[in-house]
């Protein structure tokens, strides 16, 4: 027995009458889509200096193919731009920490030295070195040492201005460029950062690990290049580090 035989009286007629309506609606939708496409093609044709009457089937097909190709190229261009932006960020960012690597740091230092020369403003660079990293790595393992580096980087980034630059110069050495800050201001900022590191231990497996650091300060001048400015700050940092270990040996 067919399903149609079980339908109530009049149902077959309603089904039959609904089919032309559905076909009509489908035809209207198809016509509307075609009209939209034709309208877009006509607009493009007008832009190209053609009249709508000149849009023969071959011209319409060629125009549509051209529009499809333009759309595809736009998508590829956007993907390429995103890829370039990602590669630029990767090239300037430290491999482990979300801060500038040495290459990007030196470039920004060069730029700010030039800015200071042009506008006669002060600028300083801080050179940090974490103390006791070997002991942390030996006692707790390198993952603990990596977490200490991340913690230190977060403290620096979270306590300088947006106009300042934080970077990792290598190993456990970090730099901060203080824009428009003279040596006195730089020493105040360095002291506050050193104290912050001392009072904010890194937590590792529920245990607080005490950190400390040595810092060198140098107010750069227009006559210096970035490497010279960094070398001066580095030398100042090592002087402080020698004093730190000399005091530590006395306490032992």
TORKOL-4160 file (C-alpha; in steps of 0.2 Angstrom, whole numbers, padded with zeros to 4 digits, m for minus):
252
<pt num="1" X="0000" Y="0000" Z="0000"/>
<pt num="2" X="0007" Y="0017" Z="m0005"/>
<pt num="3" X="0008" Y="0032" Z="0008"/>
<pt num="4" X="m0004" Y="0042" Z="m0004"/>
<pt num="5" X="m0018" Y="0029" Z="m0001"/>
<pt num="6" X="m0018" Y="0033" Z="0018"/>
<pt num="7" X="m0019" Y="0052" Z="0016"/>
<pt num="8" X="m0036" Y="0060" Z="0021"/>
<pt num="9" X="m0047" Y="0066" Z="0007"/>
<pt num="10" X="m0041" Y="0082" Z="m0001"/>
<pt num="11" X="m0023" Y="0080" Z="0005"/>
<pt num="12" X="m0018" Y="0074" Z="m0012"/>
<pt num="13" X="m0025" Y="0090" Z="m0020"/>
<pt num="14" X="m0016" Y="0101" Z="m0007"/>
<pt num="15" X="0000" Y="0092" Z="m0010"/>
<pt num="16" X="m0002" Y="0094" Z="m0029"/>
<pt num="17" X="m0006" Y="0112" Z="m0027"/>
<pt num="18" X="0008" Y="0115" Z="m0016"/>
<pt num="19" X="0021" Y="0109" Z="m0029"/>
<pt num="20" X="0018" Y="0124" Z="m0041"/>
<pt num="21" X="0019" Y="0136" Z="m0027"/>
<pt num="22" X="0036" Y="0129" Z="m0021"/>
<pt num="23" X="0042" Y="0129" Z="m0039"/>
<pt num="24" X="0037" Y="0147" Z="m0040"/>
<pt num="25" X="0046" Y="0152" Z="m0024"/>
<pt num="26" X="0062" Y="0143" Z="m0030"/>
<pt num="27" X="0061" Y="0151" Z="m0046"/>
<pt num="28" X="0059" Y="0168" Z="m0038"/>
<pt num="29" X="0074" Y="0165" Z="m0026"/>
<pt num="30" X="0084" Y="0160" Z="m0041"/>
<pt num="31" X="0079" Y="0175" Z="m0051"/>
<pt num="32" X="0083" Y="0186" Z="m0036"/>
<pt num="33" X="0100" Y="0179" Z="m0034"/>
<pt num="34" X="0103" Y="0180" Z="m0053"/>
<pt num="35" X="0097" Y="0198" Z="m0052"/>
<pt num="36" X="0109" Y="0202" Z="m0038"/>
<pt num="37" X="0123" Y="0195" Z="m0048"/>
<pt num="38" X="0118" Y="0203" Z="m0064"/>
<pt num="39" X="0116" Y="0220" Z="m0054"/>
<pt num="40" X="0134" Y="0218" Z="m0047"/>
<pt num="41" X="0140" Y="0214" Z="m0064"/>
<pt num="42" X="0131" Y="0229" Z="m0071"/>
<pt num="43" X="0139" Y="0240" Z="m0058"/>
<pt num="44" X="0156" Y="0233" Z="m0061"/>
<pt num="45" X="0153" Y="0235" Z="m0080"/>
<pt num="46" X="0148" Y="0253" Z="m0077"/>
<pt num="47" X="0164" Y="0256" Z="m0067"/>
<pt num="48" X="0174" Y="0249" Z="m0082"/>
<pt num="49" X="0165" Y="0260" Z="m0094"/>
<pt num="50" X="0154" Y="0247" Z="m0102"/>
<pt num="51" X="0135" Y="0249" Z="m0105"/>
<pt num="52" X="0124" Y="0236" Z="m0097"/>
<pt num="53" X="0117" Y="0232" Z="m0115"/>
<pt num="54" X="0135" Y="0227" Z="m0119"/>
<pt num="55" X="0135" Y="0213" Z="m0106"/>
<pt num="56" X="0133" Y="0198" Z="m0118"/>
<pt num="57" X="0134" Y="0181" Z="m0110"/>
<pt num="58" X="0152" Y="0179" Z="m0114"/>
<pt num="59" X="0156" Y="0196" Z="m0106"/>
<pt num="60" X="0146" Y="0192" Z="m0091"/>
<pt num="61" X="0156" Y="0176" Z="m0089"/>
<pt num="62" X="0172" Y="0185" Z="m0091"/>
<pt num="63" X="0168" Y="0199" Z="m0079"/>
<pt num="64" X="0162" Y="0186" Z="m0066"/>
<pt num="65" X="0178" Y="0176" Z="m0068"/>
<pt num="66" X="0188" Y="0193" Z="m0065"/>
<pt num="67" X="0178" Y="0197" Z="m0050"/>
<pt num="68" X="0181" Y="0180" Z="m0043"/>
<pt num="69" X="0200" Y="0181" Z="m0046"/>
<pt num="70" X="0200" Y="0199" Z="m0038"/>
<pt num="71" X="0191" Y="0191" Z="m0022"/>
<pt num="72" X="0204" Y="0177" Z="m0021"/>
<pt num="73" X="0219" Y="0189" Z="m0023"/>
<pt num="74" X="0212" Y="0200" Z="m0009"/>
<pt num="75" X="0210" Y="0185" Z="0003"/>
<pt num="76" X="0228" Y="0180" Z="m0001"/>
<pt num="77" X="0234" Y="0197" Z="0002"/>
<pt num="78" X="0226" Y="0198" Z="0019"/>
<pt num="79" X="0233" Y="0181" Z="0023"/>
<pt num="80" X="0251" Y="0187" Z="0018"/>
<pt num="81" X="0249" Y="0203" Z="0028"/>
<pt num="82" X="0245" Y="0193" Z="0043"/>
<pt num="83" X="0259" Y="0181" Z="0040"/>
<pt num="84" X="0271" Y="0195" Z="0038"/>
<pt num="85" X="0265" Y="0203" Z="0054"/>
<pt num="86" X="0267" Y="0187" Z="0063"/>
<pt num="87" X="0285" Y="0184" Z="0057"/>
<pt num="88" X="0290" Y="0202" Z="0061"/>
<pt num="89" X="0284" Y="0199" Z="0079"/>
<pt num="90" X="0293" Y="0183" Z="0080"/>
<pt num="91" X="0309" Y="0191" Z="0073"/>
<pt num="92" X="0308" Y="0205" Z="0087"/>
<pt num="93" X="0302" Y="0194" Z="0102"/>
<pt num="94" X="0313" Y="0184" Z="0113"/>
<pt num="95" X="0311" Y="0165" Z="0110"/>
<pt num="96" X="0304" Y="0161" Z="0128"/>
<pt num="97" X="0298" Y="0178" Z="0135"/>
<pt num="98" X="0285" Y="0190" Z="0128"/>
<pt num="99" X="0298" Y="0204" Z="0127"/>
<pt num="100" X="0310" Y="0211" Z="0114"/>
<pt num="101" X="0325" Y="0201" Z="0110"/>
<pt num="102" X="0342" Y="0209" Z="0109"/>
<pt num="103" X="0341" Y="0213" Z="0091"/>
<pt num="104" X="0325" Y="0223" Z="0093"/>
<pt num="105" X="0331" Y="0231" Z="0110"/>
<pt num="106" X="0346" Y="0238" Z="0101"/>
<pt num="107" X="0336" Y="0244" Z="0087"/>
<pt num="108" X="0324" Y="0254" Z="0099"/>
<pt num="109" X="0339" Y="0260" Z="0109"/>
<pt num="110" X="0346" Y="0267" Z="0093"/>
<pt num="111" X="0330" Y="0275" Z="0089"/>
<pt num="112" X="0328" Y="0283" Z="0106"/>
<pt num="113" X="0346" Y="0290" Z="0105"/>
<pt num="114" X="0342" Y="0298" Z="0089"/>
<pt num="115" X="0326" Y="0305" Z="0097"/>
<pt num="116" X="0336" Y="0312" Z="0111"/>
<pt num="117" X="0349" Y="0320" Z="0099"/>
<pt num="118" X="0335" Y="0328" Z="0089"/>
<pt num="119" X="0325" Y="0335" Z="0103"/>
<pt num="120" X="0338" Y="0338" Z="0116"/>
<pt num="121" X="0329" Y="0326" Z="0129"/>
<pt num="122" X="0337" Y="0314" Z="0141"/>
<pt num="123" X="0336" Y="0295" Z="0140"/>
<pt num="124" X="0343" Y="0281" Z="0150"/>
<pt num="125" X="0346" Y="0262" Z="0149"/>
<pt num="126" X="0346" Y="0250" Z="0163"/>
<pt num="127" X="0356" Y="0234" Z="0162"/>
<pt num="128" X="0350" Y="0220" Z="0174"/>
<pt num="129" X="0358" Y="0203" Z="0179"/>
<pt num="130" X="0349" Y="0191" Z="0190"/>
<pt num="131" X="0359" Y="0184" Z="0204"/>
<pt num="132" X="0359" Y="0166" Z="0209"/>
<pt num="133" X="0352" Y="0158" Z="0194"/>
<pt num="134" X="0364" Y="0144" Z="0193"/>
<pt num="135" X="0359" Y="0139" Z="0211"/>
<pt num="136" X="0341" Y="0139" Z="0206"/>
<pt num="137" X="0344" Y="0128" Z="0191"/>
<pt num="138" X="0355" Y="0116" Z="0200"/>
<pt num="139" X="0343" Y="0114" Z="0215"/>
<pt num="140" X="0326" Y="0115" Z="0207"/>
<pt num="141" X="0330" Y="0111" Z="0189"/>
<pt num="142" X="0329" Y="0122" Z="0173"/>
<pt num="143" X="0310" Y="0123" Z="0172"/>
<pt num="144" X="0311" Y="0133" Z="0189"/>
<pt num="145" X="0325" Y="0144" Z="0182"/>
<pt num="146" X="0314" Y="0147" Z="0166"/>
<pt num="147" X="0299" Y="0152" Z="0178"/>
<pt num="148" X="0311" Y="0164" Z="0187"/>
<pt num="149" X="0315" Y="0172" Z="0171"/>
<pt num="150" X="0297" Y="0174" Z="0166"/>
<pt num="151" X="0293" Y="0181" Z="0183"/>
<pt num="152" X="0307" Y="0194" Z="0182"/>
<pt num="153" X="0301" Y="0199" Z="0165"/>
<pt num="154" X="0283" Y="0201" Z="0171"/>
<pt num="155" X="0289" Y="0212" Z="0185"/>
<pt num="156" X="0299" Y="0223" Z="0173"/>
<pt num="157" X="0285" Y="0225" Z="0160"/>
<pt num="158" X="0272" Y="0228" Z="0174"/>
<pt num="159" X="0281" Y="0242" Z="0182"/>
<pt num="160" X="0288" Y="0253" Z="0168"/>
<pt num="161" X="0279" Y="0265" Z="0157"/>
<pt num="162" X="0271" Y="0260" Z="0140"/>
<pt num="163" X="0284" Y="0272" Z="0132"/>
<pt num="164" X="0299" Y="0262" Z="0140"/>
<pt num="165" X="0306" Y="0246" Z="0132"/>
<pt num="166" X="0310" Y="0230" Z="0141"/>
<pt num="167" X="0321" Y="0217" Z="0132"/>
<pt num="168" X="0331" Y="0201" Z="0136"/>
<pt num="169" X="0349" Y="0204" Z="0131"/>
<pt num="170" X="0354" Y="0186" Z="0134"/>
<pt num="171" X="0353" Y="0172" Z="0147"/>
<pt num="172" X="0348" Y="0180" Z="0163"/>
<pt num="173" X="0352" Y="0198" Z="0158"/>
<pt num="174" X="0339" Y="0211" Z="0154"/>
<pt num="175" X="0338" Y="0229" Z="0148"/>
<pt num="176" X="0326" Y="0243" Z="0151"/>
<pt num="177" X="0326" Y="0259" Z="0140"/>
<pt num="178" X="0319" Y="0273" Z="0150"/>
<pt num="179" X="0313" Y="0286" Z="0138"/>
<pt num="180" X="0315" Y="0305" Z="0143"/>
<pt num="181" X="0323" Y="0300" Z="0160"/>
<pt num="182" X="0339" Y="0307" Z="0166"/>
<pt num="183" X="0352" Y="0298" Z="0177"/>
<pt num="184" X="0344" Y="0303" Z="0193"/>
<pt num="185" X="0327" Y="0297" Z="0187"/>
<pt num="186" X="0334" Y="0281" Z="0181"/>
<pt num="187" X="0342" Y="0277" Z="0197"/>
<pt num="188" X="0326" Y="0280" Z="0207"/>
<pt num="189" X="0317" Y="0268" Z="0195"/>
<pt num="190" X="0331" Y="0255" Z="0196"/>
<pt num="191" X="0331" Y="0256" Z="0215"/>
<pt num="192" X="0312" Y="0253" Z="0215"/>
<pt num="193" X="0313" Y="0238" Z="0203"/>
<pt num="194" X="0327" Y="0230" Z="0213"/>
<pt num="195" X="0317" Y="0232" Z="0228"/>
<pt num="196" X="0302" Y="0225" Z="0219"/>
<pt num="197" X="0311" Y="0209" Z="0214"/>
<pt num="198" X="0318" Y="0207" Z="0231"/>
<pt num="199" X="0300" Y="0207" Z="0239"/>
<pt num="200" X="0291" Y="0198" Z="0226"/>
<pt num="201" X="0298" Y="0180" Z="0226"/>
<pt num="202" X="0294" Y="0168" Z="0212"/>
<pt num="203" X="0283" Y="0153" Z="0217"/>
<pt num="204" X="0288" Y="0136" Z="0211"/>
<pt num="205" X="0278" Y="0121" Z="0216"/>
<pt num="206" X="0271" Y="0130" Z="0231"/>
<pt num="207" X="0288" Y="0136" Z="0237"/>
<pt num="208" X="0294" Y="0154" Z="0236"/>
<pt num="209" X="0311" Y="0157" Z="0228"/>
<pt num="210" X="0319" Y="0173" Z="0233"/>
<pt num="211" X="0327" Y="0183" Z="0218"/>
<pt num="212" X="0339" Y="0197" Z="0218"/>
<pt num="213" X="0347" Y="0207" Z="0204"/>
<pt num="214" X="0361" Y="0219" Z="0200"/>
<pt num="215" X="0358" Y="0234" Z="0189"/>
<pt num="216" X="0369" Y="0246" Z="0179"/>
<pt num="217" X="0363" Y="0263" Z="0174"/>
<pt num="218" X="0368" Y="0274" Z="0160"/>
<pt num="219" X="0361" Y="0290" Z="0153"/>
<pt num="220" X="0365" Y="0289" Z="0135"/>
<pt num="221" X="0371" Y="0304" Z="0125"/>
<pt num="222" X="0368" Y="0309" Z="0107"/>
<pt num="223" X="0387" Y="0305" Z="0103"/>
<pt num="224" X="0385" Y="0287" Z="0107"/>
<pt num="225" X="0378" Y="0272" Z="0098"/>
<pt num="226" X="0368" Y="0259" Z="0105"/>
<pt num="227" X="0382" Y="0247" Z="0108"/>
<pt num="228" X="0392" Y="0260" Z="0117"/>
<pt num="229" X="0377" Y="0264" Z="0128"/>
<pt num="230" X="0374" Y="0246" Z="0133"/>
<pt num="231" X="0393" Y="0243" Z="0136"/>
<pt num="232" X="0393" Y="0258" Z="0149"/>
<pt num="233" X="0377" Y="0251" Z="0158"/>
<pt num="234" X="0384" Y="0233" Z="0157"/>
<pt num="235" X="0401" Y="0239" Z="0165"/>
<pt num="236" X="0391" Y="0248" Z="0179"/>
<pt num="237" X="0381" Y="0233" Z="0182"/>
<pt num="238" X="0396" Y="0222" Z="0184"/>
<pt num="239" X="0403" Y="0234" Z="0197"/>
<pt num="240" X="0388" Y="0232" Z="0207"/>
<pt num="241" X="0388" Y="0213" Z="0205"/>
<pt num="242" X="0406" Y="0213" Z="0211"/>
<pt num="243" X="0401" Y="0223" Z="0227"/>
<pt num="244" X="0386" Y="0211" Z="0229"/>
<pt num="245" X="0397" Y="0195" Z="0229"/>
<pt num="246" X="0410" Y="0203" Z="0240"/>
<pt num="247" X="0397" Y="0207" Z="0253"/>
<pt num="248" X="0390" Y="0190" Z="0252"/>
<pt num="249" X="0407" Y="0182" Z="0255"/>
<pt num="250" X="0410" Y="0193" Z="0270"/>
<pt num="251" X="0393" Y="0186" Z="0277"/>
<pt num="252" X="0399" Y="0169" Z="0275"/>
